[in-house]
């Protein structure tokens, strides 16, 4: 059973109480009056600073041990191994020594600014004068520094790299912050099980991966986890993304940096519709969770002649769902595949010409698969959502083992899947994800997943004619039908007699209870 060592010297069994949870419990107690939406930037920035400092110190010691002590302050000898060079005032050891000083917030801001100034790849990634502005109590900030100091990113006894270890902490904290912030939290975080499902479905092994609304970068992280778990190579992919909110854009850059991932998230935060950071990109894979039912995303006279709508219709101003779909279609390479989350209404809405746009997307044979997900998966909303899978090429691909799927779309109804992990939150299990992905892969013709067959109540391979007969509505429930009920072997006449006897018995009991209630009411002076 693997264990993780943190600097307290205590070994924590990850199957009991994980070290991430212990850190969260301690750090969260120190929050005080700072809102969770602000506090996450404090905690995650300090975790990031601790991590890059540990990497720096490890590299510095290695240089000395190799007899290269004269070069310990030369940036080149750190950059060659993807380690950030840190001047003394930007090192964790300096921050820790100064933790009890009243001006510690200023020193942290200075450290983060210095790190960014000395490392071009971190341009625009770190908070700017954040700690000073928030006015966090100095004693609580010192206690938080002590807590984060317990993350030992170098001397650990588990079989993880430093990037994996800190990435795990980072991911855990992002998830906890999202859960605590509720609706607001979903703006930067997509539930891990949903991201895992998309990655397992589209299998992003090789090529360009793009997310036009990347939040804190969870789609990219899960893509890389997928590659690792399937013995692929990170060198075979390149990452492109964009995020509208400046603070979330910084979270995404840090999230990639703690894992040693080089990604192009654009020079600045920006709206994908009005300030596209990757205008010429053609991606092999797109993974996204756009804002649900985004209203008034453009004015009536804006983006009317945008080339992204070419061949379709101009999307309505009152809902950006189809604007996101067409944006992603425009970004796909000729053999590209996109998997993304949308509100359920996107599958059937006719408002503002959405039905006409959907019809053209279907008639162009771009819809590969539709999945209805269970409710309560998201922090943003308790309502069910769906997954769309769009592909530019349904032709046979012998290299990938795909059959010719032209004129066909797979529908999967997964609304009954998932397990409640809290009173209000559900997750798709590993088995759920594997079953859904296997169904899709078998339908695509991948022999490793067996032969595909329709399963009433769960999956259906429908033709364009069948979708047309359903008025171009893409709701899986319209196609998969009802699940078959198993025959219990009891004759109808026997079962009806048993049920009738049970009903009569219950009616007699109800009559007796009614009489008892009347008697009690009369005894209290409330008779007829």
Buried (B, 14 or more C-beta within 10 A) or exposed (E): EEBBBBEEEEEBEBEEEBBBBBBBEBBBEBBEEBEBBBBBBBBBBBBBBBBBBBBBBBBBEBBEEEEEEEBBEEEEBBBEEBBBBBEEBBBBBBBBEBBEEEEBBBBBBBBBBBBBEBBEBBEBBBBEEBBBEBEBBBBBBBBBBBBBBBBBBEEBEBEBEBBBBBBBBBBBBBBBBBBBBEEBBBBBBBBBBBBBBBBBBBBBBBBBBBBBBBBBBBBBBBBBBBBEEEEBEBEEBBBBBBBBBBBBBBBBBBBBBBBBBEBBBBEEBBBBBEEBBBEEBBBBBBBBBBBBBBEEBBEEEEBEEBEBBEEBBBBBBEBBBBBBBBBBBBBBBEBBBBBBBBBBBBBBBBEBBBBBBBBBBBEEBBBBBBBBBBBBBBBBBEEBBBBBBBBBBBEEBEEEBBBEBEEBBBBBBBBEBBEEEEEEBBBBBEEBBBBBBBBBBBBBBBEEBEEBEBBEBBBBBBEBEBBEEBEBBBBBBBBBBEEEEEEEEEEEEEEEEEEEEEEEEEEEEEEEEEEEEEEEEEEEEEEE
